[in-house]
Amino acid sequence: MLLLAALTAFAACNDDSIDYSTWSHEELLATPGGVDYLIRTTGPIDYAAIEEELETVVCDCYNYFIYDARHGWTERREMNGSAWVSYYIIGDIVRRCVDWDSFFRTPEGEMTTCYYVDRKFTGDRLSAVLAGLDDDFGVTVKARIENTLIIESYDEDNRRWIHLFRLVNQREKWQEMFPYSLDELQPFYPNGLAVQQ
C-alpha cells in the first residue's frame, strides 16, 4: 500500500510524463501542471490590450494554486476560509471586492459577507490591480489565455501562488453584488451582537 502511494505521488510530481499538448485550455487551467505548461508555451503578452480592457472589465480571481516544498500544491477549494476577490478600476481608484466567510451587518440591519475597499492609485491600471496581490515579494503576469490572466506571486514563506484572473464584462453585476464599502459595515459575531470597529 505504501509503495502504491509513493508511486502515485511520484507520478503526480513528474509532469514530464504528461502530454499536455492534447489538453484543452479549460483542462490545462484546472491543474497546476497544466498552468505551468501554458506559461511555458504561450506567446507574448499584449500588455497594452490588457491595460485598455481594465478600463471597463472586472478582474475576477476565480481560482488559485499554492506550492510549497513541504506540502506540494494546494488548490483554492482546499483552503479553509478562502475569500473570493476581484478588482475593477473607477477613474483613479482600484476597487477590491471581497466575499469572505465573516458576517457583517449592513446599515439597513441585514447580514452580508460582501464588501469593497477603494484605494487611489497613480500609474497604469494593471499595476494597480497587481498591487492588491503584492506583499513586497513580487507579482508577475505570466500568460494570458483567452480571457484569463495567469498571475504568479510569492509570499513571506516563499510559497509560490498562481492566481487565475478572468476578465469579465459585467461591472454592473459586481456593483450590485458588492454595494457596501467595508467602512459602512459592522462586524457581526455569533452571539448576535454587532460590534463597533
Wavefront OBJ file of the C-alpha trace (Angstrom):
o trace
v 0.000 0.000 0.000
v 2.819 2.382 0.919
v 4.594 1.578 -2.369
v 1.414 2.406 -4.326
v 1.099 5.755 -2.520
v 4.754 6.563 -3.247
v 4.369 5.697 -6.924
v 1.223 7.829 -7.176
v 2.988 10.778 -5.559
v 5.959 10.378 -7.896
v 3.700 10.256 -10.944
v 1.888 13.379 -9.789
v 5.205 15.214 -9.394
v 6.633 14.007 -12.689
v 4.793 16.320 -15.101
v 7.292 15.457 -17.855
v 5.395 12.211 -18.452
v 2.126 14.067 -19.167
v 1.390 15.191 -22.727
v -0.316 18.498 -22.002
v -0.376 19.395 -25.712
v -3.518 17.274 -26.122
v -5.435 19.067 -23.345
v -7.967 21.872 -23.851
v -7.362 25.304 -22.293
v -10.091 24.587 -19.769
v -8.400 21.332 -18.709
v -4.972 22.987 -18.526
v -6.249 25.846 -16.360
v -7.733 23.330 -13.897
v -4.364 21.899 -12.771
v -1.065 23.453 -11.617
v 0.917 21.350 -14.098
v -1.369 22.448 -16.919
v -0.998 26.091 -15.916
v 2.801 25.754 -15.896
v 2.596 24.219 -19.366
v 0.600 27.246 -20.561
v 3.152 29.622 -19.010
v 5.961 27.842 -20.898
v 4.202 27.609 -24.261
v 2.009 30.710 -24.617
v 3.203 33.618 -26.768
v 3.995 37.174 -25.656
v 1.529 39.109 -23.502
v -0.196 42.147 -25.035
v 0.002 44.441 -22.007
v -1.464 47.399 -23.922
v -4.629 45.391 -24.667
v -4.991 44.352 -21.003
v -4.495 47.951 -19.891
v -7.252 49.127 -22.241
v -9.654 46.375 -21.164
v -9.154 47.174 -17.474
v -10.904 50.492 -18.057
v -14.243 48.633 -18.302
v -13.890 44.981 -17.154
v -13.741 43.246 -13.777
v -10.603 41.246 -12.977
v -12.069 38.287 -11.077
v -9.862 35.736 -9.281
v -11.785 32.515 -9.840
v -9.082 30.071 -8.746
v -5.555 29.837 -7.380
v -2.925 27.235 -6.545
v -0.264 27.436 -3.814
v 3.003 25.489 -3.887
v 5.394 24.907 -1.032
v 8.217 22.400 -0.838
v 6.765 20.674 2.205
v 3.157 20.106 1.080
v 3.261 20.375 -2.713
v 0.287 22.016 -4.451
v -2.861 23.178 -2.671
v -5.914 24.411 -4.597
v -8.234 27.219 -3.515
v -11.121 24.831 -2.805
v -8.897 23.022 -0.276
v -8.279 26.204 1.721
v -10.396 26.981 4.791
v -11.829 30.480 4.837
v -10.884 31.182 1.246
v -12.075 34.594 0.087
v -13.414 35.395 -3.367
v -11.630 38.568 -4.526
v -11.993 40.697 -7.637
v -10.874 44.135 -8.777
v -12.026 46.856 -11.118
v -10.970 50.383 -11.932
v -13.068 53.525 -11.426
v -11.076 56.509 -12.696
v -8.051 56.730 -10.385
v -9.435 54.209 -7.870
v -8.964 50.440 -7.816
v -11.921 48.753 -6.124
v -11.206 45.467 -4.356
v -14.370 43.377 -3.914
v -14.279 40.655 -1.262
v -16.703 37.868 -0.387
v -15.391 36.496 2.893
v -16.684 33.898 5.364
v -17.161 36.547 8.074
v -20.520 38.229 8.550
v -21.175 41.949 8.661
v -24.275 43.984 9.437
v -25.309 46.480 6.747
v -26.621 49.982 7.551
v -30.123 48.559 6.963
v -29.523 45.835 9.582
v -29.196 42.947 7.111
v -26.353 40.412 7.041
v -23.701 40.240 4.315
v -20.320 38.648 3.666
v -19.548 41.012 0.774
v -17.823 44.384 0.792
v -15.470 46.562 -1.222
v -12.414 48.646 -0.386
v -11.343 51.563 -2.622
v -7.734 52.671 -2.990
v -6.419 55.558 -5.059
v -3.594 54.827 -7.458
v -1.316 56.582 -9.904
v 0.206 54.997 -12.975
v -1.214 52.189 -15.062
v -4.325 50.122 -14.275
v -2.667 46.698 -14.435
v -0.051 47.685 -11.841
v -2.868 48.987 -9.608
v -4.655 45.632 -9.783
v -1.450 43.648 -9.230
v -0.596 45.814 -6.214
v -3.589 44.238 -4.458
v -1.766 40.888 -4.574
v 1.725 42.145 -3.847
v 3.113 41.838 -0.317
v 6.548 43.095 -1.401
v 7.537 39.639 -2.603
v 6.874 40.152 -6.319
v 3.898 39.599 -8.580
v 4.018 38.995 -12.343
v 1.600 38.334 -15.198
v 2.972 35.106 -16.669
v 0.500 34.466 -19.510
v -2.872 35.299 -20.991
v -5.160 32.517 -22.205
v -8.276 33.919 -23.886
v -9.944 35.968 -21.120
v -7.813 34.535 -18.281
v -4.659 36.125 -16.866
v -2.206 33.765 -15.158
v -0.520 35.732 -12.372
v 2.341 34.473 -10.199
v 3.330 35.771 -6.778
v 5.330 34.682 -3.743
v 4.506 35.136 -0.071
v 6.653 35.685 3.026
v 7.138 31.904 3.377
v 8.435 31.721 -0.223
v 5.361 29.783 -1.302
v 4.504 30.171 -4.977
v 0.965 31.315 -5.786
v -0.636 31.008 -9.223
v -3.757 33.186 -9.463
v -6.226 32.754 -12.319
v -7.997 36.035 -13.068
v -10.882 36.118 -15.533
v -11.565 39.433 -17.314
v -15.357 39.811 -17.104
v -17.602 42.368 -18.875
v -20.112 42.550 -16.007
v -19.206 45.595 -13.938
v -22.885 46.400 -13.201
v -23.336 42.913 -11.743
v -20.345 43.445 -9.426
v -21.738 46.797 -8.302
v -24.973 45.028 -7.338
v -23.180 42.141 -5.587
v -20.853 44.467 -3.639
v -22.899 47.587 -2.777
v -21.202 48.368 0.568
v -17.813 49.745 1.489
v -16.164 47.966 4.411
v -16.336 51.302 6.266
v -20.171 51.150 6.142
v -20.385 47.718 7.775
v -20.179 46.439 11.336
v -18.595 43.068 12.165
v -21.188 40.566 13.346
v -20.462 37.802 15.828
v -22.353 34.533 16.536
v -23.797 35.827 19.805
v -25.876 38.201 17.689
v -24.179 41.405 18.801
v -22.817 43.830 16.266
v -19.549 45.296 17.474
v -18.256 48.743 16.531
v -14.962 48.666 14.617
l 1 2 3 4 5 6 7 8 9 10 11 12 13 14 15 16 17 18 19 20 21 22 23 24 25 26 27 28 29 30 31 32 33 34 35 36 37 38 39 40 41 42 43 44 45 46 47 48 49 50 51 52 53 54 55 56 57 58 59 60 61 62 63 64 65 66 67 68 69 70 71 72 73 74 75 76 77 78 79 80 81 82 83 84 85 86 87 88 89 90 91 92 93 94 95 96 97 98 99 100 101 102 103 104 105 106 107 108 109 110 111 112 113 114 115 116 117 118 119 120 121 122 123 124 125 126 127 128 129 130 131 132 133 134 135 136 137 138 139 140 141 142 143 144 145 146 147 148 149 150 151 152 153 154 155 156 157 158 159 160 161 162 163 164 165 166 167 168 169 170 171 172 173 174 175 176 177 178 179 180 181 182 183 184 185 186 187 188 189 190 191 192 193 194 195 196 197
